[in-house]
């Protein structure tokens, strides 16, 4: 069978923060791709502002590097479970994977997740043991861990015979040997291993066209852009082709623009053939998994499976007394248009109308998936309010079921008891506990997803920030009945509007933990802190000191209050109970009660207790 020896298609897969994007950077720098004068910044593939700030990859990225007379197409994939749908679809576009594993941490939950996806597609693996220069690195042990994982996941004999390269992507060095002294400032061992190990694509470009869309991009000028692989045949600008839709229908269109990937750029191209990874525009309603074919030979490729959402929230227009003071886009029409626009590129997202014309149910793959969407909205100038995240229940064979996750925790030994205790209260079952040396213990649990909502803040507090927790979706199992894992403590709620005063806060701070600074503008019904007990308390946080001829109003300026607990957007969403909302604007994240009026809220609470 004829093959195209001039290209290789690979995906880089790994657990979060094991160095995929840094490795891609070095491959770009050390290939024959960029002009010598081009300066490449750190993690150049992470182009989104949030990706740069958090150091995580959210969206898959394509690049291509030139190595000698060959082009290596590289797909940098996300490592977080919430973006697992991206990883799965990319596996269909490539012929092999570079599995990057941290030489200190070894195999982690997401390593298992992404490797399973690769092995299921029968892809050829190369293992890169990264960060070999890290203190405490144990590269040889980690290779054994990787081999055990391959065996556990049912790899075939050819896959078990994987080549290993040792590297420090941060320093741009690599070697075939685990000895740190053999590291040299070159990526040649990785490039050579890719060329020798990864199969070249089959060249069947003389057969009828088959191109499948695996990823979507969007551009205001050309609309939807389908990114995928040409599996068969040739495609040219101006060609008339057919799109075989997911519902079985067929639509014809003309190819208006083709783009190839090279370095950090998309370049216009005139044609592409079997084996090429390209972007195609001109198809208005193209979706992931659909096949573009020759109109005379409409043969669809197998449909790509897209992970279903497991978590949902209600997004609504901002109705607080401060609505419209901070954002540019504040109407329900603007918010709805923006949410529908997000569906153009995010295929794991669902947006559904509710009975309330100013609210929508937004479903995603997890808390991170949805909180990043909210963060993008606020940065673009939108105001909205979001409800507490809730899991999506499913009926499986007549049984009401909920999502469960596999949880792996690495923690100093002294915190293991507290972690086991708090997770067991959240209905988690411990699967394994082992000492990993240096006073560290690794715990593995299976836990209901709703029990993990809000746990990360508690976990960081228990472990003083020294613990590492990773969790990934496992499966749906029967619902745990008669259990509500919501927040155990009540809130401190402002009873009036105005500015918070130091004097008032000094009197309130003994009741719990305050979340705002003196001078913050508040409104009735706004949450200003967490009560140390189970019930909610209304407080007068705007109260000023009475003036007398003995005391001056300014004498409390020297008074000290405890530093308030400022919650991030994710922590705010996790903090919410069912009767609360998170108000999000470009510059503020506020927590509030759904019912703002104190008297009405207290009457509703009494009614609930009676029922």
Secondary structure, DSSP 8 states (H G I E B T S, - for coil): --B-TTEEEEEEEESTTSSHHHHHHHHHHTSS-S-TT----TTTT--SHHHHHHT---S-EEEEEEETTEEEEEEE---SGGGHHHHHHHTTT-SEEEEEEETTT-S-HHHHHHHHHHHHTT-EEEEEEE-TTSTT--HHHHHHHHHHHHHHTT--HHHHS-EEEEEETTTTEEESSS-GGG-BS--HHHHHHHHHHS---B--TTS--EEEEEEEEEETTTEEEEEEEEEESEEETT-EEEEE-TTS-EEEEE--EEEEEETTEEEEESEEETT-EEEEE--TT--TT-EEE-TTS-------------EEEEEE---STTTTSS-SB-SHHHHHHHHHHHTTT-TT-EEEE-SSTTEEEEEESSHHHHHHHHHHHHHTTB-EEE---EE--EEETTEEEEEEEEEEEEEEGGGHHHHHHHHHHTT-EEEEEEEEETTEEEEEEEEEHHHHTTHHHHHHHHTTT--EEEEEEEEEEE---S-----SS-EEEESS-EE--HHHHHHHGGGEEE-S-TT-EE-TTEEEEEESSSS-EEE-TT------SSS-GGGGGG----------HHHHHHH--TTEEEEE-SS-EEEEESS--HHHHHHHHHHHHH-
